[in-house]
């Protein structure tokens, strides 16, 4: 994995990307994988099963919902 980088001296350039990479690194640890296909499958699984569906957005603006719940609520509000 490679961490993304913003401009020198600007910690907020890639805050969302940095937060994602930090969480992914924290969850994956320092493991090694047998091949690239295994890594791709595990990263996909992490994003689809945890990051988008179970992770709570820790902010009152989002109602402490998961990203999937936030998206569903927004789509319902737009349809009404």
MODELLER restraints for C-alpha pairs under 7 A, 6 or more apart:
rsr = mdl.restraints
at = mdl.atoms
rsr.add(forms.Gaussian(group=physical.xy_distance, feature=features.Distance(at['CA:3:A'], at['CA:21:A']), mean=6.38, stdev=0.5))
rsr.add(forms.Gaussian(group=physical.xy_distance, feature=features.Distance(at['CA:4:A'], at['CA:18:A']), mean=6.68, stdev=0.5))
rsr.add(forms.Gaussian(group=physical.xy_distance, feature=features.Distance(at['CA:6:A'], at['CA:13:A']), mean=5.31, stdev=0.5))
rsr.add(forms.Gaussian(group=physical.xy_distance, feature=features.Distance(at['CA:6:A'], at['CA:14:A']), mean=5.85, stdev=0.5))
rsr.add(forms.Gaussian(group=physical.xy_distance, feature=features.Distance(at['CA:7:A'], at['CA:13:A']), mean=6.85, stdev=0.5))
rsr.add(forms.Gaussian(group=physical.xy_distance, feature=features.Distance(at['CA:33:A'], at['CA:39:A']), mean=6.34, stdev=0.5))
rsr.add(forms.Gaussian(group=physical.xy_distance, feature=features.Distance(at['CA:52:A'], at['CA:66:A']), mean=6.60, stdev=0.5))
rsr.add(forms.Gaussian(group=physical.xy_distance, feature=features.Distance(at['CA:52:A'], at['CA:67:A']), mean=5.34, stdev=0.5))
rsr.add(forms.Gaussian(group=physical.xy_distance, feature=features.Distance(at['CA:52:A'], at['CA:68:A']), mean=5.60, stdev=0.5))
rsr.add(forms.Gaussian(group=physical.xy_distance, feature=features.Distance(at['CA:53:A'], at['CA:66:A']), mean=5.89, stdev=0.5))
rsr.add(forms.Gaussian(group=physical.xy_distance, feature=features.Distance(at['CA:53:A'], at['CA:67:A']), mean=6.59, stdev=0.5))
rsr.add(forms.Gaussian(group=physical.xy_distance, feature=features.Distance(at['CA:53:A'], at['CA:68:A']), mean=5.47, stdev=0.5))
rsr.add(forms.Gaussian(group=physical.xy_distance, feature=features.Distance(at['CA:54:A'], at['CA:66:A']), mean=5.88, stdev=0.5))
rsr.add(forms.Gaussian(group=physical.xy_distance, feature=features.Distance(at['CA:55:A'], at['CA:66:A']), mean=5.40, stdev=0.5))
rsr.add(forms.Gaussian(group=physical.xy_distance, feature=features.Distance(at['CA:56:A'], at['CA:64:A']), mean=5.67, stdev=0.5))
rsr.add(forms.Gaussian(group=physical.xy_distance, feature=features.Distance(at['CA:56:A'], at['CA:65:A']), mean=5.24, stdev=0.5))
rsr.add(forms.Gaussian(group=physical.xy_distance, feature=features.Distance(at['CA:56:A'], at['CA:66:A']), mean=4.46, stdev=0.5))
rsr.add(forms.Gaussian(group=physical.xy_distance, feature=features.Distance(at['CA:57:A'], at['CA:64:A']), mean=5.11, stdev=0.5))
rsr.add(forms.Gaussian(group=physical.xy_distance, feature=features.Distance(at['CA:57:A'], at['CA:65:A']), mean=5.64, stdev=0.5))
rsr.add(forms.Gaussian(group=physical.xy_distance, feature=features.Distance(at['CA:57:A'], at['CA:66:A']), mean=5.67, stdev=0.5))
rsr.add(forms.Gaussian(group=physical.xy_distance, feature=features.Distance(at['CA:57:A'], at['CA:67:A']), mean=6.88, stdev=0.5))
rsr.add(forms.Gaussian(group=physical.xy_distance, feature=features.Distance(at['CA:58:A'], at['CA:64:A']), mean=5.43, stdev=0.5))
rsr.add(forms.Gaussian(group=physical.xy_distance, feature=features.Distance(at['CA:62:A'], at['CA:70:A']), mean=6.79, stdev=0.5))
